[in-house]
Amino acid sequence: MWPDRRLIDLFKTEFPIVLAPMAGVMDAELVIAAAQGGALGSLPCAMISAEKAREQVGLIRQRVKAPVNMNFFCHTPVELTREAEARWKQRLAGYYTEHGLDPAAPIAAANRAPFDAAFCEVVEELKPEVVSFHFGLPEQALLKRVKAAGCLVISSATTVKEAVWLEQRGVDAVIAQGAEAGGHRGMFLTDRIAEQPGTFALVPQVADAVKVPVIAAGGIADGRGIAAALALGASGVQIGSAYLRCPESKVSAGGRKALADAGDESTVITNVMTGRPARGVQNRLMREAGPISPDAPPFPHAATALGPLKAAAEKQGRVDFTNLWAGQAIALGREVPAAELTRDLAKSALARLKALAG
């Protein structure tokens, strides 16, 4: 019944839907629920240790006989200079004073590690059916090892040029990440944030440029969006924001309220939360220090000094310094179990496609 079964056949899932990996707000519980509903569940591994990844995949394997996607970042680490750190702490000094915090107190560094040999060993051991990357691909030797382990490889492209680059290096599918998408922009061949195309401009151009299946991502949160993406040449979709209010997500109570109150104008692309452009629900820091600020140190170091502020504000039920990554269709999200949501999305999309076919 699906017009393009390439992604279903490739992933061996019931529906051409990929649960987006959302680091920091989800774990195995949401992966399991989405997989039970028929989607490809994605486990974000960029903010957890190799040991935690093993544990999480073990939980998934115990609960569902379904393919799993392990997701990793591929950024090149940048050292934080004393000058950049001092400039950022000075920008945040007023907030520290307001919350009674000592800016000189030791702070744990932000944990967003790129894919490396240690994580590659985990992949070789666990053999997930799919491995996805953000910010390009790992070095060729590591990529060969991932593919030799029998894993399918997918990665995000924010432009046609990036999509072609990924296909030339052997990915099995390309995620076309439009500007509407929540979370970090997957940009790796460009830093021109103002030129990033939207999903429904990007998808057909990527579909024309590559032969591998295309997964549309960004601003897709219901059956209408899925049907539109498929009509434009995508073989499937990646959806994240629609799942944030599911009971299986780990979004805090304050975060859930902010998401429930969000509308179509609530999200912005900002660099003040981590140092790299990402779309999220606008908070106090984004309004007052950004959304784009030259004072923000490079990724992921901006997040380090925000840690104490985030914790202090969240204790008061506020999300002034919390990165609630979400896309422009966040208002379409619902508070329903993830498995039920997945089935509803697929059912609604099929009904739309049937109506379009006449």
Residue, then its C-alpha position, 0 to 999 in steps of 0.5 A: m500500500w505504500p508507494d515506495r517500499r524501498l525503506i521498509d524493505l531495507f530496514k525490515t520495519e512495518f512502516p517507513i517511519v524512523l524515530a529521530p534520535m533525540a539525545g538527552v530526552m529519550d532512552a531505550e523506553l521510547v525506542i522500544a515503544a516506537a518499534q512496537g508501533g512499527a517504526l525504526g527506533s533510534l537510540p541516541c549515543a552521543m551523550i552516553s558512554a559505551e557501557k551505557a549504550r551496551e546496556q540500552v541496546g540490551l534492554i531493547r533486544q530483550r523487549v522487541k524483536a525489531p531492528v535498532n538504529m544506533n546514532f552517533f555524532c561525527h563532529t571534529p572536537v575543538e579545544l575551548t580556549r581560555e579567552a572563549e571560556a572567559r567571554w562566555k562566563q562573563r556573558l552568563a555572570g548576571y544569571y549566576t548572580e541571580h541564582g546564587l551560583d559561584p561562577a568559579a566553582p568546578i563544572a563538569a564538561a559537556n558530554r557530546a563525544p564524536f564516534d571513535a574506535a571505542f564506540c566502533e567496537v561497541v557497534e561491532e559487538l552489538k551489530p545494530e541493524v542500522v547506524s546513523f551519523h550526524f555531522g557527516l561520517p566518521e573517518q573511512a577506516l571506522l566507516k569500513r568497520v561499521k559496514a563490515a559488521g553488517c550494519l546499514v549506514i545512514s546520515s543527515a544532509t542539509t543540502v543537495k551537495e551534502a546528500v551527494w557527498l554521503e552517497q558517494r561514500g556509501v551510505d544506504a539512505v540519506i536523511a534530508q534534514g530541512a530547516e524546520a527540523g528540531g535539534h542540531r543542524g546536520m551541516f558539515l559541508t557548509d556553515r551558512i545557516a541562512e541558506q539552509p533549505g526547508t524540507f519540502a524544497l530539499v526533499p525533491q531535489v535530493a531525491d533527484a540527485v541520489k539513487v539511494p532512498v531518501i528519508a525526509a526530516g523536519g516539520i513532519a508530525d502527522g499523516r499529512g506531512i508523511a504523505a506530502a514527503l512521500a509525494l515529493g520523492a521521499s521513501g520514508v520520514q524521520i519524526g522526532s518532535a511529535y514523540l516528545r510529549c509521549p509518556e515514554s520520553k524523558v522530557s521534564a514536567g516544565g519542559r512538557k508544559a513548554l512543549a504543550d504551550a508552543g505554537d508555530e512561532s515558538t522555535v528558533i535556530t540558536n547557537v547559545m545552548t551548545g555552540r552549534p546551530a540547533r532548533g529548539v523552543q525559545n527560552r529566556l537565554m535564547r531571547e536575551a543572549g541570542p538566538i545567535s551569539p558570537d560569545a557562544p564558544p564552539f560546540p559543545h563547550a557552550a553547554t558546560a557553563l549552562g549546566p548549573l544554571k539549567a539545574a537551578a532553574e529546573k528546580q524551580g520548574r523553569v526551562d530558562f536554560t534548558n535546550l528543548w530541541a523541537g521542530q516547527a511542527i511541535a504544536l502538532g504533537r500529542e500526549v499519547p503512547a509512542a506505539e499508538l502514535t506511530r500506528d496513527l501516523a501510518k494509518s493517517a498517511l495511508a488514508r491521505l495517500k489513498a485519497l490522493a490516488g483517487 
